[in-house]
């Protein structure tokens, strides 16, 4: 059974994000989430920033707003990203510790990127 938790929403006009715990993510889903260049860029930017600092609009990726939202949804479903609403902004954090426990070394390989 998949454990999904609701994010907190502070009088927001949109639904709170739903998160999948990394323990409930199959390896294929994790690999698929990390296979897209835009999602890799989002993960790398999150890895280089403190938790809960970057809002979705802070990421400079070559896709429109709807596509960016989709990419964040895929990352949430893969257990990589947690989001919470703060006023009009949706803030993000990389679930590094939880994801590393489930898939040791996978995130580190992804973050190494072209250096490997």
N, C-alpha and C positions, 0 to 999 in steps of 0.2 A: 504494500500500500504506500502511495506517495504521500509524504508529509509536506504540506504546503502551508505557509504561514502568511497571514495578511500583514502588509505594511501599515504603519500608522498614517492616518490622514488628518490634517488639521483644517477642517472646514474647506476642503477642496471640492472643486466642481467635477473632478474626475475620480474614478475608482482608485483605491489604493493598490499599489502593485502587489502581485502574488509571487511568492518566492518558493522555489524548490530547493530543498536541502541537498547538498552535494552527495550525501549518502544514498539518495534516491535516484541518482543520475547514472544511467548506463554509460559504459566507456564510449560506445559509438556516439551517443548524444554529446558527450564532452568533446570528443574529437571533431565532430561536425560543427559545434559552436566555435571551435578554435580554427577551423579551416578557412574561414572567410577573412580576407585582408582588412575589411572595415572593422570587424569585431576584434581582430588582433590589435589594430590600432587603438581601439577603445580600451582594451585590457591593458595595453602597454602604458597608455596615459594614466589610467587608474593606478597602476602599479607604481608610478612615479609621483603620486600625489597622496597627501594624507586622506584618511577616511572622511567622508561627508563634506568635502570641500567643493568638488566639481559637480555642477549641475549639468543636465543633458545638453543645454545650449552652449556649454563651455568647450565642447569637443568640436574640433575643426576636421570633419570628415567629408569626403566628396559625395555625400548623398543628401537627399532632402529630409525634411523633418519626419515625415511618415516612415521612411526607410530607416532612419536613425532609431525611431521608436521600436520598429520591428527588431532591429539588431539588439537593442537593449532587452527586449522580451526574450529573445533566444538566449542571451547571456544569463538572464534570470532563471530561465527554465533549465539551464545547464548547471545551475548552482554556482556560477562564477561571480555574479553581481548581486548586491542587495541595494535597494533603493528606498528612499523615504521622501515624502513630500514635506517641504518647509515653505509655507506660503505658496507663491506661484511657482516655485522651483522644485524640481525633483533632483535630490542629491543622491550621490552614488558612492559605493565603496566596493572594493574588490574583496571577495571572500577568500583571501589567500590561505589562511590557516585551515579553514574548513575544507577547501578544495584540495589542498596539499595532503591532508589526512586521507581523503578519498582516493586521490590520484597522485601519489608521491612522484615528484620530478616532472610531471607533465607541464605544469605552469612555468617552472624554471626553464624548460626547453623552449617553450613558446616565447618567453621573454628574452631569451638569448637571440632568437631570430636568425638573422643572416650571419651572425658570428659563428654559428655552429658549422 
